[in-house]
Amino acid sequence: MSMSMVHPSVHPIEAPPMTDHAIAIPRHTLKDTQGMPGTLGGFLLRFLQFSFAVVSLSVMATTSDFPSVTAFRYLVAAVSLQSLWSLSLAVADIYAILVRRGYRNIKVVRLFSIGDGGEASFQGNKNITSTLTFSAACASAGITVLIGNDLNDCAQNHCSRFETATAMAFMSWFAASPSFILNFWSLASK
């Protein structure tokens, strides 16, 4: 009893020629979305992140008594890291814009996503710049409220500077959030 095996065969079929209507349809994919790495929107978000982080760092560093509070030292460290990260990615975005090439490599987008917000992976939880900035801003806001409202000790401290530095750290985090969301969305859609 012998069975004969059927082997499927593929017969190529010519694709119909492209019409003018098919060529004129603009295709907008997630890869072209403003705010993604390598776009002008991405550069503007990076510039805002960098600017707010540098203002927060500068305001906090000009106070003489910030080193006496751990939360304020943490804020200085977090916004320093945020400003370095945002500046380096802004330079990468400028390069991509100048050479007119986007970041299509999944490894590069994954690096941007991990650096921006953190991503749970099999190696553990990698919480990087925006998570650090957010937690430092929350801790600093708590200390600022304690000094200003609970202890009523703003006369001897730099409450307005602490509040400004904390607000700028929150603004840096708000500017980093769209970058993280778009990068993470891009990873999820691949």
Rosetta blueprint (number, residue, H / E / L):
1 M L
2 S L
3 M L
4 S L
5 M L
6 V L
7 H L
8 P L
9 S L
10 V L
11 H L
12 P L
13 I L
14 E L
15 A L
16 P L
17 P L
18 M L
19 T L
20 D H
21 H H
22 A H
23 I H
24 A H
25 I L
26 P L
27 R L
28 H L
29 T L
30 L H
31 K H
32 D H
33 T L
34 Q L
35 G L
36 M L
37 P L
38 G L
39 T L
40 L H
41 G H
42 G H
43 F H
44 L H
45 L H
46 R H
47 F H
48 L H
49 Q H
50 F H
51 S H
52 F H
53 A H
54 V H
55 V H
56 S H
57 L H
58 S H
59 V H
60 M H
61 A H
62 T L
63 T L
64 S L
65 D L
66 F H
67 P H
68 S H
69 V L
70 T H
71 A H
72 F H
73 R H
74 Y H
75 L H
76 V H
77 A H
78 A H
79 V H
80 S H
81 L H
82 Q H
83 S H
84 L H
85 W H
86 S H
87 L H
88 S H
89 L H
90 A H
91 V H
92 A H
93 D H
94 I H
95 Y H
96 A H
97 I H
98 L H
99 V L
100 R L
101 R L
102 G L
103 Y L
104 R L
105 N L
106 I H
107 K H
108 V H
109 V H
110 R H
111 L H
112 F H
113 S H
114 I H
115 G H
116 D H
117 G H
118 G L
119 E E
120 A E
121 S E
122 F L
123 Q L
124 G E
125 N E
126 K E
127 N L
128 I L
129 T H
130 S H
131 T H
132 L H
133 T H
134 F H
135 S H
136 A H
137 A H
138 C H
139 A H
140 S H
141 A H
142 G H
143 I H
144 T H
145 V H
146 L H
147 I H
148 G H
149 N H
150 D H
151 L L
152 N L
153 D L
154 C L
155 A L
156 Q L
157 N L
158 H L
159 C H
160 S H
161 R H
162 F H
163 E H
164 T H
165 A H
166 T H
167 A H
168 M H
169 A H
170 F H
171 M H
172 S H
173 W H
174 F H
175 A H
176 A H
177 S H
178 P H
179 S H
180 F H
181 I H
182 L H
183 N H
184 F H
185 W H
186 S H
187 L H
188 A H
189 S L
190 K L
